[in-house]
Amino acid sequence: MDLQLLLALVLGIATIIVLVLRTRLDAFVALLIAALLTGAVAGQAPLDIVDAITTGFGNTLASIGIVIGLGVGIGKILEVSGAANSLAHAFLRAFGKGREPWAMGSVGALVSIPVFCDSGYVIMNPLARSIARVERAGYVTLALALGCGMTLTHHLVPPTPGPLAVTGILGADLGAVILTGLVFTVLLLPIVVFYARWIGPTLEPKVEEHVREAVYGTVATAGVGGGAAGTALDDGPRDGLDAEAGQPPAADPSVDLGRPPEGAAPHRVGAFTASLPLLVPLLLIITNTVTGAIDQNAQGVIGGDEYEPSAWAVPFAVVGNPVVALVIGMILALYVLLPRWSPRNKAHGWFAEAAASAGLILLITGAGGAFGQVLRTSGVGDALAEAVAATPLPAFLVPFLIATLVRIAQGSGTVAMITAASVTAPLVGSLGIDPVVAVLACTAGSMCFSYFNDSYFWVVTRFTGLQGLDALRGWSGITTAVWAGSIPLLFVLNLILG
């Protein structure tokens, strides 16, 4: 690889890491500065650099910006209506007694598809505490399973903004990414549960005293056992529990949904109803992918740019387009999940809150696209592709390793996967990497070793009551375990699609 172009690439990535870690600038500005620096060092004309930045930013948001906005809006309505909580209780009933870690991992994975990890964990953690209080043990196991279940889909399954942005940057088929991400999630979930069950009993006595008392009540003896070891507690009241059923009651929504009319029944959302705004768009997108593949096969143009949908496939292509599918999901969320008495201004306010939370993600996504465009137009991308092709390293591991290094360096999984996608986007075509494989490599690589520079690390460990080395053994360990487990899955996926 040409030394000048190599230097441009290294300086670009280093600039992102240093600016995010050492200055007041966030990832959005850091990516733009890195794009300017990379283009300049690569020898690109100044006006051409600016043109590449604006073109890359606009093209990326044109393909993915609407979808991110609608996705976070649906997630907000699931959160405030109580639908997410309803789905969680349904999973607990389905898995049955003795399988609570499996249920919590699955609940986390489901809830985190439309809801950000941080807020989703805050919403669902009381459920883990209630179960541990009933069982008199095992809170750490449940808390870790819940948190890492959320990590899986947060990193692997659109319409979570990170993988959605990577899908747009790399030009992969969204339905194929959703299906593959769900398969990865199912295959990695046993690692989550087994690690949580292995480390949980060891860390249970290390839980901070105030968290232990909040979970179990007043502790009668020092040291709370985990798993089958049992727990020594008093026989005081178990707040928030249904004494007869021995299960946590369905929680009311955590926000005011509006003043109900006199005599109206309390608002409750059933599990099936709660799933509709999430399930219907996913099914429409996946159906579009399947029908498109069948139509391409019939026309003999599989994977070709010249494909035009046949008349019978056009309706599926329209309703299965991510924008249309998520508009349908948003309508279902507003009119099925919310009670009739919820005022319009409430719904508008919730959507505004969701849009505000997605604003920085949109900017980072666009800036990632700008950085990638500079890499293309400056020739850095082509040079990197040639260098990778000359090594024995499988090409799809390049985005995986870049995402891993950026994640460890600066903490944000979203920034890590978008940076990896931006750097490797020029390689996808020239090295023959399937775009779906490239997307999963970026997103799986960004799961590695969540620790002090990751905000979600603090959410999980504070709620779980773990500190220092115990927090690293529990949370950093479980996220690294699923990261390692994704490597053989990527090799298999590359064999299938590559």
N, C-alpha and C positions, 0 to 999 in steps of 0.2 A: 504494500500500500504506500502511495506517495507520502513522504514525511510531512509535507505541508498540510495535506488533507487529514492525515492522522492527527496532527497537532490540533487542527480545527475541531475535530470531533471530540478529542479529549478535553480541550479547553471548554467546549460547549457544555459537556456533561458536568465537568468540575464547577463551572460557573453556577449551574442550577443548584448543586449541592451546597456550595459555599454561601451563596446569597440567601438560601432558605434557612441554613443553620446559623449563620453569623451576622445577618443584618436584619433590618426591619421589613425588608421586602418579602412579599409572599411569592408563591410558586408562579402566579400569573405573570408578574413583572420579571421574575427570574428567567422564565422561559423566553420572553421577548428579548431580554438582554443577551441571553445565550444565543438566540437566533442571529442577532446583529453581530456578535463577536465571531460566531462560527463562519458566517458569510464573509466577514472581513478578512479573517485569517486564511480562509480558503481562496482568497483573491477575487471574490465576486465584486462587481461594481456596486457602489453604495445605493444607487437608485434601484438596481435590480434586487438588492437585499430587501429594501422596503416593499417593493412590489411583490416579492415572494411571500413576505410576512402577511400582507393584507389579503393576498389571494388564498394562502393556506388557511388563514383564520376564517375567512368568509366561506370557503368551500366546506370546511369541517362543520361549522355550525349550521350551514344550509342542510346538511344531511342528518344531523343528529340533535340540534338544539331544541326543536319542537318536541321531540320524543322525550328528552330529559325533563323538560318542563311538565309535560303531561304525567310522566312516571312519578315524579315527586308529589304532584298534586293528588294522585290516587293514593299514594302512601299516606299522605296527611289525613285524608278522609278515613282510611282504614284505622288510623291511630285514634282520632278524636271520637269516632262513632262507637268504639268498643269492639269493632269487628276483629281486630288483631287478637284481642284477648279471647274472644269467642272461639277463634280458630285454635288457639293454644289449648283451651280446655277440651275441645273436640279431639285433639291429638292425644291428650292424656288419657281420655276415656278409651280411645281406640287401641293404644298400646297396652293398657292394663297395668295392674299392680306388679311391681318388681322390675318393670322396664322403664322407670322414670327417666334415667339418663338418655335412653333412646328417644323418648318422647320430647325431652327438652332440646336435644340436638336437632330433632326434626322441626320442632316449633321454631327454633332460632333460624333454621335454614329457610323455612317458609316465610316468616315475618320479614326477614331481611331482604327479600327480593324487591319489595316496593319501599320499605322503610329503612332509613339510614341506621347503621349499626348502633351508634351512640344512643339515639332516642329509642330505638327498638329494644335495646338492652334495659334501659331505664323502665320501659313499659312492662317488660316480661319478667324482670328480676323478682318482683313481689310474688309471682307464681312459683318460682324456684324456692323462695323462702317459705311459702305456705306448705309446699310439699315436704320440704325438709322438716318443718315443724310437726307435721303429721307423723312422719316417719321417725322423728326424733334423731335424725342422723343424715349425713351425706350431702350437706349444703354445698361444699366446695365442688364435689363431683357434678352436681346439677348445674352450678353456676358456670363452671368451665365448659360443660357440654353445651349449654345454652349460648355462651359467648362465641365459641368456636363454630357452632352450627351457623351462627349469623355470619361469621367470617367467610365461610365457604361460599354462600350465595352472594354475599356482598362483593366478593372478588370474581366470581365465576359466571354469574347468571344475570344478563340484562332482564328487565330494564333498570337495574341498579346503575347509577350514572357512570361509574368507572368503566366496567366492561362494555357498557353501551357506547361510551366515547371511543374506546379502543376498537370496537367493531366498526365504527364509522371511519376512523383514521386508516384502518387497514383494508377497508372495503369488503369485509366479510358479509355473508348472508346472515341476517339477524336471527331468523328461525333456526338455522343450523347451529349458531352459537348458543342459543337458548337450550336446544336439545342436548348438545354436547356438554354444556355447563351443568345441566341437571344430571346427566350421567356421571360426570366427575363428582358432583356433590354426593350422589348416592354411594359411589364407590369409596369416597373419602370419609363418609360419616362413621363407619366402623372404627377408623383410626381415632376420631374425636372421642367416641364413647369409650374405647378401650384405654386410651391415655387418661381420660378423666377418671375412670374407675381405678386405674393403677395409682395415679398420683393423689387423687382426692383424699383417701383415708390417711395418707401420710401427712398431708397439709392441714387436715381438719383441726388438729390441736393447735395449729399456729394462727388460726383466725383471730383477729383482734377482738378484745373482750366486748367492746360496745356492739360490734357486728354480731358476735355470738349471742349476746343477750337479745338483740333485736330479732334474730332468727328463731332461737329456741326458747326464749324466756329466761327466767332467773336460773343460773347454773348452780346446781347443788354441789358438784365436785369439780375440781380443776381438771381441765382437759376434756374436750368433747370428742368422742370417738367418731369414726366415719365408717360408712359402709355397714358390713355385718357386725362390726365391733360393738355397736350400740352406743347410747348416749345417756349420761346420767343427768337428769333434769328434775325439776320439781313438778308437781302435778297442778300447777297454776293454770289459769285460763289460757286458751290458745286463740288469741284474738284473730278475727278474720276467718275462722274455720267453721264449717258446718259440722257440728259435733256428731250428728246422726250419720251423715253420709261419709264423714271422714275425708272430705275433699274440699279444696278451696271454693268458695262460692263465686259465681260469675260476677266480675267486677263491673261497677258502673263506669261509663266513660269518664275520663279524668278532666273533662272540660264541660262547661255549660253549653248544652245543645240548644238552649232556648227555653222559654217558659211554656210548659205543656198546658193544654186546655184542662179545665177542671174535670176531674174524674178520669183522666187519661191514664192508661196503664204505663208503668215504667218502661222506658225504651230498652229493648233487648234485640240483638242481632243474632240470628241462628248461624251455625257454622256454614251451612250450604249457601245461605244468602251472603254471608261475609266473604265467601270465596269467589263470588261471581265477578266483581270488578277486576280481580287478578287473573282468574282462570279463563274468562272469555277472551281477553286480548291475547293471552299466550296461545290459546288454541287457534285463534284466527291467524296469528303470525306463523305458527307451525304448519297449519293447513296450507297456507300460501306456499311455504317452502316445499312441502310434499307434492302438491299439485304442480308447482313449477318444475320440479325435478321430473315428474311423470311426463309433462308436456315437452320438456327439453329432450328427454329420451326418445319420445315419439318423433320429434323433428330431427333427431340426430345432431343436436347442437349443444350437448351437455358441456357446460362451462364456457360456452362461446359468447362473445360480446354481441353477436348478431341475433341473439334470441329475441323473438317477439311473441308474447303470449297468444295462444290460440283463443278463439271466441269463447270456448267453454271455460278457459282458465282466467279470463279477464275479471269476472266477478270476484274470484278468490284473490287475485292480485290486488284488487282495490280494497276489499275489506280486510285483507291480511297485510296491507301496507302498515308499518308500525305507527304512522301518524293516525290513520283512520282507526286502527284497532284500539289504540290508547284513548282516542276521543270517545269511542264506544265505552271503554272502561271507565272513563271519567264520568260520563253520563250515568252509568250504572251506579257508581259510587255515590253520586250526589242524590239520586232519586230512589235508590234502594236501601242504602245504608243509613241515611240520615232520616230522622222523623219528620213528619209533615210540618210540624210546628217550628222547625229550625228556620230562623229568618235568613233572608238572602244575604244581608250584610255579614252574618256569621260565616256563611260559606265563602263569600268573597274574601273575608279576612283570613280564613284558613288557607285559601289558595295563595294569597299574598305572602303568608308566612312560608309556604312551601317554595314559592318562587324565590324568596329571599335566601332560603337555605341552598337552593340550587344555583344561585347567581354565580358564586365563585367557581363552582364546578364547571359551569358553562364557559367562564372566562379561561380557566385552566385548559379546558378541552380545546377551545379555539387557539390558544397560544401554543398548545402541543401540535396542532395542525400547522401552525405557522412555522414552528421549528422544523417539522418534518419537510415542509415545502422548501425551506432554505437548504436543507441537506440534499434534497433532490436537485435543485437548480444549480447548486454550487459544485456538484460532482462528488461530494463526500459520500453520498449514499451508494453510488456506483462503485466507488473505490473500495468502500467497506464490503460490498457484495463480492467483489473480486478477491479481496483478502480472505474472507470467510470461505469462499469456494476452494481456496488453495490449502486449507487446513483440514485435518481429519475430523474436526468438530462438526457434529450434525448442525445444519444451519438453523433449525428451529430452536436450538439451545441458546442462540445468541440473544434473542429478546428475553428469554427466561433469565439468563445470567445478568443482563443489564437491569431488568426489573428487580432482581434480588439485591444487587449492589446498591441501587438507588434507594430501595426500601430500607436497607440497613443504615444507609448513610443519613437519610433525612426523615424517615418514619412514616410518611403518608403512603399508603398503598395505592391510592388513586393517582397521586403524582408519579409514583414509580411506574405504574402500568402505562400511563399516558406518555411518559418520557421514553419508555422502552418501545412503545408503538411508533412514536414519532421518529426515533432513531432508525428503526428497522423497516419502516414502511417502504423505503426504496428497494429493500432486499427481497420483498415478497415475490415480486414478479421475476426478477433477474435470477434468483436462486431456485425458483420453482417451489417455494414453500406454500402450502395451501393456506389461504387467509384464515380459515377457522383454526388451524394448528397454531398459526402465529398469534392469534388473539388469546387462545388458552395458554400459550407459553408466557405471554406478557402478564396475564391476570394471575396465573398460578405462581409465577416467580415473585409477585408482589406480596404474597402471604407470609414470606419468611420472617421469623424472629421479631415479632412485635415486642418492643421494649420501651424504654423511657421516652424516646422522641416520638412516640405514637400516642395520640390523644385517646384512642380506644383502649390502650393498655391501662391508662389511669381509670377510665370508666369501669372496666371489668375488675381490676384489682382493688379499687376502693370499695366497690359494692360487695366484693367477695371477702374483703377484710384481710388481704394478704399484703405483705411488705417485703422489700429487699430481695434476698435470694429466694425466698418462698414464692414471691410474685414471679420471678424469672423462671423458676422450676415449673410453676403451674401454667402461667399464661404464655410466656415466651416459648416454653417447651412444647405446648400443644400446637401453637401456630407453626412452629418449625417442623413438627411431626407431619402435619398435613401438607406442608410445602414439600417435604421429602417424598411423601406418598404420591404426589402429583407427577414426579419425574418418570416413573415407569408408565404411568398412564399417558404421558405425552409421547413416549416412544411408541406405544401401541397405536395411539391416534395418528401419528405420523406414518406408520406402516399402512394403516387403513386408507388415509386420505392422500398421503404423499405419493 
